[in-house]
Amino acid sequence: MVIDALPALAVVLLLWGTLLIRETALQWRRSAEENLGLIDRGLLKLMRADTLPPTWFDRALNRFRLVRKAVYGAVLVLVGGLILLSELEIL
């Protein structure tokens, strides 16, 4: 049994784009909170240091990352949908 590559790619793109959009929506709700990675928290705990409050630049970069991820996810969903519809000969 041989799987055609384009429909499989279309499904992967659709799922990946949907995951990015979903994660962006969840992170957008928590964008006001301070988010530190696991490694950063471990290093701060090891050094017994406090975190600095986020600056306007940190917030701007976080917002830019969220917008970029949402746009990229939407493009992936669009491309995956177009590939899938063209393979099903609807387009």
Buried (B, 14 or more C-beta within 10 A) or exposed (E): EEEEEEBEBBEEBBEBBBEBBEBBEEBBEEEEEEEEEEEEEEEEEEEEEEEEEBEEEEEEEBEEEBEEBBEBBBEBBEBBBEBBEEBEEEE
